[in-house]
Amino acid sequence: MPSLLLGASIFVLLTVALGLFAILRRSADVDRLMAVQLLGTGGVAILLLLAVASETPPIVDVAVMLALFAAFAAVAFVRDASGASSEAKGE
């Protein structure tokens, strides 16, 4: 069973790497936010698979922290983008 989970985590890692390559080739800010979200989601999936495969519970804590950081990055981006658009309108 652990070898199946390790294989699944490698598959997720390769999929995330391909997705990041495709997203980061674009230059829009929204695409960069999507890259951060993809990295956060994929990283959480990989860490959870590795935690179950290696039977190491503290890895789950790292996965939760990564999920929180990705969410905070999205909120910070939206707040920054909304502040920039209101400055452009002169508000």
N, CA, C and O of each residue as an XYZ file, in Angstrom:
364
protein
N       0.806     -1.208      0.000
C       0.000      0.000      0.000
C       0.848      1.272      0.000
O       0.525      2.206     -0.734
N       1.926      1.346      0.797
C       2.742      2.571      0.762
C       3.338      2.850     -0.616
O       3.482      4.009     -1.004
N       3.685      1.801     -1.355
C       4.261      2.046     -2.677
C       3.215      2.633     -3.625
O       3.554      3.441     -4.490
N       1.967      2.243     -3.477
C       0.896      2.816     -4.288
C       0.702      4.297     -3.958
O       0.519      5.124     -4.851
N       0.746      4.616     -2.672
C       0.589      6.012     -2.263
C       1.780      6.862     -2.707
O       1.606      8.014     -3.107
N       2.979      6.303     -2.639
C       4.155      7.038     -3.127
C       4.067      7.274     -4.628
O       4.419      8.348     -5.116
N       3.597      6.271     -5.353
C       3.401      6.439     -6.795
C       2.365      7.498     -7.105
O       2.528      8.285     -8.037
N       1.295      7.516     -6.320
C       0.260      8.544     -6.512
C       0.811      9.934     -6.211
O       0.487     10.896     -6.908
N       1.642     10.042     -5.179
C       2.213     11.363     -4.861
C       3.174     11.825     -5.951
O       3.232     13.018     -6.250
N       3.920     10.915     -6.542
C       4.800     11.287     -7.664
C       3.978     11.723     -8.867
O       4.338     12.672     -9.564
N       2.864     11.022     -9.111
C       1.984     11.397    -10.217
C       1.411     12.802     -9.997
O       1.374     13.610    -10.925
N       0.964     13.089     -8.770
C       0.429     14.419     -8.463
C       1.525     15.473     -8.621
O       1.269     16.562     -9.136
N       2.738     15.155     -8.184
C       3.853     16.090     -8.316
C       4.129     16.412     -9.784
O       4.335     17.575    -10.131
N       4.136     15.412    -10.636
C       4.372     15.648    -12.062
C       3.238     16.453    -12.686
O       3.479     17.326    -13.519
N       2.017     16.162    -12.289
C       0.871     16.903    -12.811
C       0.925     18.369    -12.390
O       0.654     19.260    -13.195
N       1.270     18.616    -11.141
C       1.394     19.994    -10.649
C       2.526     20.718    -11.377
O       2.389     21.888    -11.733
N       3.635     20.026    -11.596
C       4.757     20.648    -12.307
C       4.363     21.030    -13.730
O       4.716     22.113    -14.197
N       3.642     20.164    -14.417
C       3.186     20.495    -15.772
C       2.200     21.660    -15.759
O       2.260     22.537    -16.621
N       1.301     21.669    -14.788
C       0.350     22.768    -14.673
C       1.032     24.086    -14.367
O       0.668     25.120    -14.927
N       2.020     24.060    -13.480
C       2.753     25.285    -13.163
C       3.514     25.806    -14.366
O       3.574     27.013    -14.597
N       4.091     24.900    -15.126
C       4.813     25.318    -16.330
C       3.868     26.012    -17.304
O       4.209     27.044    -17.882
N       2.697     25.447    -17.481
C       1.727     26.039    -18.418
C       1.212     27.382    -17.916
O       1.044     28.316    -18.701
N       0.960     27.484    -16.616
C       0.408     28.728    -16.068
C       1.457     29.829    -16.027
O       1.158     30.976    -16.358
N       2.671     29.500    -15.631
C       3.700     30.527    -15.468
C       4.225     31.070    -16.793
O       4.920     32.086    -16.807
N       3.912     30.421    -17.891
C       4.312     30.964    -19.193
C       3.503     32.209    -19.530
O       3.936     33.026    -20.343
N       2.352     32.360    -18.924
C       1.530     33.544    -19.141
C       2.002     34.643    -18.203
O       2.648     34.367    -17.192
N       1.681     35.881    -18.533
C       2.208     36.991    -17.738
C       1.152     37.715    -16.916
O       1.487     38.647    -16.184
N      -0.100     37.319    -17.013
C      -1.142     38.026    -16.263
C      -1.038     37.716    -14.775
O      -0.616     36.629    -14.381
N      -1.427     38.683    -13.962
C      -1.372     38.503    -12.512
C      -2.312     37.393    -12.040
O      -1.998     36.657    -11.104
N      -3.452     37.284    -12.689
C      -4.407     36.246    -12.308
C      -3.814     34.860    -12.555
O      -4.055     33.934    -11.781
N      -3.047     34.717    -13.620
C      -2.405     33.439    -13.893
C      -1.372     33.102    -12.821
O      -1.196     31.936    -12.469
N      -0.710     34.092    -12.319
C       0.256     33.850    -11.244
C      -0.462     33.444     -9.945
O       0.026     32.598     -9.195
N      -1.613     34.052     -9.697
C      -2.402     33.630     -8.541
C      -2.852     32.180     -8.699
O      -2.836     31.410     -7.738
N      -3.245     31.820     -9.895
C      -3.646     30.431    -10.139
C      -2.473     29.484     -9.915
O      -2.664     28.359     -9.454
N      -1.272     29.926    -10.235
C      -0.089     29.102    -10.000
C       0.130     28.888     -8.503
O       0.479     27.788     -8.075
N      -0.074     29.935     -7.715
C       0.074     29.808     -6.259
C      -0.982     28.856     -5.705
O      -0.681     28.020     -4.853
N      -2.205     28.980     -6.183
C      -3.265     28.091     -5.721
C      -3.009     26.643     -6.138
O      -3.246     25.718     -5.362
N      -2.525     26.453     -7.364
C      -2.203     25.105     -7.822
C      -1.079     24.504     -7.001
O      -1.132     23.330     -6.634
N      -0.072     25.296     -6.712
C       1.040     24.809     -5.899
C       0.573     24.475     -4.484
O       1.000     23.471     -3.913
N      -0.290     25.299     -3.921
C      -0.805     25.024     -2.580
C      -1.651     23.764     -2.540
O      -1.479     22.927     -1.654
N      -2.558     23.626     -3.488
C      -3.431     22.457     -3.514
C      -2.648     21.183     -3.807
O      -2.831     20.167     -3.137
N      -1.788     21.242     -4.795
C      -0.973     20.070     -5.123
C      -0.019     19.702     -4.006
O       0.199     18.523     -3.727
N       0.552     20.715     -3.369
C       1.455     20.460     -2.251
C       0.748     19.804     -1.087
O       1.298     18.906     -0.448
N      -0.471     20.245     -0.804
C      -1.247     19.634      0.265
C      -1.561     18.180     -0.072
O      -1.442     17.301      0.782
N      -1.960     17.927     -1.315
C      -2.261     16.548     -1.721
C      -1.035     15.651     -1.599
O      -1.125     14.528     -1.103
N       0.096     16.147     -2.048
C       1.333     15.357     -1.973
C       1.717     15.084     -0.526
O       2.072     13.958     -0.177
N       1.648     16.107      0.315
C       2.013     15.928      1.721
C       1.074     14.964      2.438
O       1.519     14.162      3.259
N      -0.218     15.036      2.137
C      -1.146     14.107      2.776
C      -0.900     12.672      2.325
O      -0.970     11.747      3.134
N      -0.616     12.481      1.045
C      -0.293     11.131      0.571
C       0.977     10.611      1.228
O       1.048      9.445      1.616
N       1.974     11.469      1.353
C       3.222     11.049      1.996
C       3.029     10.781      3.485
O       3.679      9.895      4.039
N       2.147     11.534      4.140
C       1.895     11.314      5.567
C       1.266      9.945      5.805
O       1.615      9.251      6.760
N       0.345      9.567      4.937
C      -0.287      8.259      5.088
C       0.685      7.149      4.710
O       0.723      6.106      5.364
N       1.469      7.366      3.661
C       2.394      6.326      3.208
C       3.501      6.063      4.227
O       3.892      4.916      4.442
N       4.001      7.122      4.849
C       5.106      6.945      5.785
C       4.647      6.849      7.241
O       5.468      6.676      8.141
N       3.335      6.960      7.471
C       2.760      6.908      8.812
C       3.430      7.919      9.751
O       3.809      7.603     10.879
N       3.559      9.152      9.235
C       4.169     10.244      9.999
C       3.131     11.356     10.167
O       2.979     12.186      9.270
N       2.414     11.392     11.292
C       1.341     12.378     11.479
C       1.766     13.850     11.414
O       0.964     14.674     10.975
N       2.982     14.223     11.825
C       3.318     15.660     11.757
C       3.312     16.234     10.341
O       3.209     17.449     10.173
N       3.419     15.398      9.338
C       3.365     15.904      7.960
C       1.984     16.491      7.671
O       1.861     17.407      6.858
N       0.961     15.980      8.317
C      -0.394     16.521      8.141
C      -0.437     17.975      8.627
O      -1.105     18.812      8.019
N       0.267     18.273      9.710
C       0.317     19.648     10.207
C       0.962     20.582      9.185
O       0.510     21.712      9.001
N       2.000     20.116      8.532
C       2.656     20.918      7.490
C       1.703     21.138      6.324
O       1.678     22.222      5.741
N       0.924     20.128      5.980
C      -0.044     20.253      4.887
C      -1.112     21.287      5.223
O      -1.516     22.070      4.363
N      -1.565     21.289      6.461
C      -2.572     22.269      6.875
C      -1.997     23.686      6.822
O      -2.681     24.617      6.396
N      -0.767     23.849      7.245
C      -0.133     25.169      7.181
C       0.031     25.642      5.739
O      -0.169     26.820      5.443
N       0.394     24.733      4.850
C       0.518     25.101      3.437
C      -0.828     25.522      2.862
O      -0.896     26.466      2.076
N      -1.889     24.839      3.243
C      -3.226     25.219      2.782
C      -3.600     26.608      3.292
O      -4.189     27.401      2.558
N      -3.260     26.904      4.546
C      -3.540     28.231      5.087
C      -2.746     29.318      4.371
O      -3.283     30.384      4.069
N      -1.472     29.053      4.099
C      -0.655     30.040      3.395
C      -1.182     30.308      1.988
O      -1.166     31.451      1.531
N      -1.644     29.274      1.301
C      -2.195     29.462     -0.047
C      -3.479     30.289      0.015
O      -3.715     31.136     -0.846
N      -4.295     30.045      1.019
C      -5.525     30.829      1.168
C      -5.204     32.287      1.487
O      -5.826     33.194      0.934
N      -4.235     32.516      2.378
C      -3.840     33.890      2.696
C      -3.261     34.602      1.471
O      -3.483     35.799      1.288
N      -2.530     33.882      0.642
C      -1.977     34.490     -0.570
C      -3.095     34.920     -1.515
O      -3.011     35.979     -2.137
N      -4.135     34.110     -1.622
C      -5.260     34.473     -2.485
C      -5.989     35.701     -1.949
O      -6.360     36.591     -2.715
N      -6.192     35.746     -0.646
C      -6.868     36.897     -0.047
C      -6.024     38.161     -0.227
O      -6.554     39.226     -0.544
N      -4.729     38.041     -0.026
C      -3.851     39.201     -0.198
C      -3.871     39.693     -1.642
O      -3.854     40.899     -1.888
N      -3.906     38.773     -2.586
C      -3.948     39.163     -3.997
C      -5.243     39.901     -4.308
O      -5.220     40.930     -4.984
N      -6.358     39.395     -3.830
C      -7.647     40.023     -4.119
C      -7.720     41.402     -3.471
O      -8.216     42.350     -4.079
N      -7.231     41.513     -2.249
C      -7.237     42.831     -1.589
C      -6.343     43.807     -2.332
O      -6.702     44.975     -2.488
N      -5.188     43.352     -2.793
C      -4.278     44.220     -3.529
C      -4.880     44.610     -4.876
O      -4.777     45.765     -5.289
N      -5.500     43.666     -5.555
C      -6.081     43.955     -6.865
C      -7.258     44.911     -6.728
O      -7.433     45.794     -7.567
N      -8.059     44.751     -5.696
C      -9.203     45.652     -5.525
C      -8.729     47.044     -5.105
O      -9.352     48.041     -5.470
N      -7.640     47.125     -4.347
C      -7.081     48.426     -3.971
C      -6.469     49.131     -5.167
O      -6.583     50.350     -5.296
N      -5.825     48.379     -6.039
C      -5.219     48.962     -7.225
C      -6.291     49.465     -8.195
O      -6.112     50.505     -8.829
N      -7.412     48.727     -8.314
C      -8.449     49.172     -9.228
C      -9.184     50.397     -8.703
O      -9.625     51.238     -9.487
N      -9.320     50.507     -7.381
C      -9.990     51.710     -6.839
C      -9.072     52.930     -6.947
O      -9.564     54.049     -7.096
N      -7.744     52.741     -6.875
C      -6.813     53.856     -7.056
C      -6.826     54.335     -8.500
O      -6.699     55.532     -8.758
N      -6.978     53.412     -9.439
C      -7.004     53.787    -10.847
C      -8.263     54.588    -11.177
O      -8.249     55.436    -12.069
N      -9.352     54.316    -10.454
C     -10.581     55.046    -10.694
C     -10.595     56.388     -9.967
O     -11.486     57.202    -10.205
N      -9.634     56.633     -9.092
C      -9.548     57.894     -8.386
C     -10.369     57.935     -7.118
O     -10.696     59.019     -6.635
N     -10.712     56.782     -6.564
C     -11.511     56.744     -5.332
C     -10.648     56.797     -4.112
O     -11.160     56.774     -2.993
